[in-house]
Amino acid sequence: MGQLYLNLSSESVMIEVKELSKTYQLGKVDVHAMVDVTFRIDAGEFVAVMGPSGSGKSTLMNLLGCLDLPSSGSYFLEKFDIRSLSPNQLAEVRNKRIGFVFQNFNLLPRASALENVELPLLYGRIQNSHQIARDSLERVGLADRAMHRPNELSGGERQRVAIARAIVNNPAIVLADEPTGNLDTRTGDEIMNVFSSLNDEGATIILVTHERDVASRARRIIQMKDGRMHQDILNEGLIA
């Protein structure tokens, strides 16, 4: 175990997990994808989750995003016990309280940037969705590309659209899974600048990556190894 970063504040805790574990059954064999992970994340933090393939970081992301449920342990999001929620309640949490950004963008190819960003608002039956989506695109610097379809946008622009969609509902947290994985270094840096700006505005960001340069942009790094939390440290070497 490396140097441990203990967050003892309780008033602003956004996420709290304790002895969180996930076991999959592969035939008659139990696969322990994640074992006894415990940490807290405060509102407004920027946390990178690092680790090689098979380290448990993707499993952790799925659990934090309420895409899967733990086999044991507890997960509280904004003081709500996730394991106690019904499937419909979990779907509402995913739509309104968590914003997702993926490596492959996951944009609808025949929809404009604006329509892609507006989609979560339509699911939630939010009024004035058109203007809210435009405002979200403006936050990531893409207001002038609102009517372009994904195939008319660069990779970096498509990821900005995906980020705008993730933040359009003002979620409690933004979960980003390898958001620079399909981008060149310069474009990846630009995307990380967007995340840093959102964090400066108060957004809570959790970013999964295997790239040390990307993780170095976060203010805190959780390192996973063999399904366990290996280190939880403050990042003192921030890249400006």
N, C-alpha and C positions, 0 to 999 in steps of 0.2 A: 504494500500500500504506500502510495506516495504522499506528499504533503496534502493534508485535508483542509478544504475550505469549508468551514462551518458557518452557515447563515442562521443566526439565532433570533433574528427578528420574527415576530409573529403577526404584526399588524398588517404588513403589506405582502404576506405570502400569497403568491398566485398558484403555485403547484407544490404539493407535498406528497412524496412517495416514501413508503416505508416497507422495507423487506419485499420489494416488488419482484415477483418471479413469473416466468412463463415457461411451461413445459409442453412440448408437442409429442404426440404419439406417432411414431413411424413404424407401422406394423406392431410388433410386440416390444419395440424399443422406445424408451423415453428419452427425448432430446431436450436437454435443459438449455434453452436459448438464452435465458436471462435468470440470474440467481441473486436474490437478496439485495436489490439495489435500493439505496436510501439517500434522498437529498431533498432540499427545498430550493425553489426558485421564486424570488421576489418579483412583484410587478415592476416592469421597466428594465429588467435585466436583459443582457445579450449573451446567450450561452451557446457555445459550440460543443457538440457531442462528436468526439473523434474515436476512431478505431478501425482496424483492418476488417476485411470481410470475415464474417463469422464471429465478430466480437460482441454482437448483441445490440449495436446501435440502431439498426433498422427495427428490431423488435421493440426497443424502447420507444422509438418514434411512433410506431403503430399503437402502442399502449397510451402514450401521452395524447395522441390524436383521437383517441376513442374509436379507432378502427378495429381494435381487438381488446379483449378483456384479459386481465392477468389470471394466472392459475392460483396465485396466493399473494398475500400482501395487500397494502392499501394504497389508493390513489385519490387524493382530494384536489379538485380543481375549483378555485374560488370557494373553498370550504365545503363543496359538495362532494359526497362520496360517490365516485363514478360507478363503483360496483353495485350500488343500490338503484341505479337508474334503469328505466325500462328501455327497450329498443327505440321507441318513439322519442323518448327524452334524450337518448344518446344522439339520435339523428339531429335533434334540435341544437344540442351542444355543438356538434360538428358544423352545422350551418351558421350559427350565430356567434359562437364563442371562440371558435378556432379557425384560423385562416391557413390554408395549405398552399405551399409552393413546391412543385416537383421538378425533377431534372428534365423531364421531357415536356414541360409546359402544360400539357393536357388542355389545349385550347380547341374549341369547336372550329373546324377548318372553314366552314361556310358562313360563319358568323363574323361580324366586324369586331374590332377590338372593343368597342363600346358595348356591343351585345354580349361578348364574352364576360366582361366585367359586371354587367348588369344581371347576369344569370342568378347568382345567389339571392339578389334582391327580389327577383320574380318568384323564386321558391318561397321566400318569406313573406310575399305579398306586401312589400314595402312601397308606400306611396312615394311619388316623385323620384322613382328609381333612375330615370334617365339622367337627371341632373346629378344625383349622388354618384352614379357611375362616371360621369364626366369629371367630377371633382376628384375622384379616386385616380383617374388617369392623369390628371394634372399633378397630383402629388408625386407621381413617378416620372414626370416630364414627358408625357406622351399625349397631351391634349390635342396636338395637331395631327395625330395619327389615328384618331378615334374611329374613322370610317374605313380604315384599311383592314383587310382580312389577314390572317396569320401568314399566308404565303406571300404577302406583299411587305412583310416586316422582316428585319434581320433577327438573328437568334437573340441578341441582347434586347431588342424591342419586344420580342415575344415573351421573354422572361419578365420584362417590366409589366406587360399586360397581365401576366399570371400573378405578379405581386399586387397589382392594382385590384385584381379580382379577390385576392386573399384578404385585403384590408378594407374592402368596400363595406363590410358590415361592422367595422370598428371592433374586431374580435379582441378577446382578452389576450390571446397569444397568437403569434404567427409561427408555424412550423414549416421549416424549409428543408427538404430532403435533397442533398447534393445539388443545390440550385445553380452552381457554376459548372457542373460536370460536363455539359455539352457545349461549353463556350470557350473561346480562346482566352489567353491570360488577360489581355487588355479589357475585353468585354466583361470578363469575370470580375475584374477590379471595379468596373463601373457598376455592376450589379451589387457588389458588396458595399459600394458607396451609398446605394439606395437603401440597403438594410441599415447601415449606420445612421443615415438621416432619419429613418423611421424610428430607430431606437432613441435618437436624440429628441424626437418628438414625444417619447414616452411609451412607444410600443414595446411589448415583451416579445423577444425573438429567441427561438431555439432552432439552431441550424445543425444538421447532420452533415458531416464531411469526412473524407479520408485525407484531405489535403491540408498540410500544416499551414501553408500560406493563408488559406481561407480561414482556418480556425484562429489564426493570429489576429484577425480583425475583431473577434469577440472579446468581451471583457472578462469572460470566465470560460474555462475549458474543462469538460468532463470527459475523461478518457475511459473507454470501455476495452476490456480484454477478457476473452474466454467467457463471455456472458456476465461478467462482473464489473462493477465500477472500480477501475484501477486507480484513478486519480481524480480529484476535484479541486482545481486550483484557480486562483485569480491570475489573470494574464497581465503581467507587468511589462510585456514587450509589445504593446499595441502599435500597429502601423498607423501613422497619421493619415 
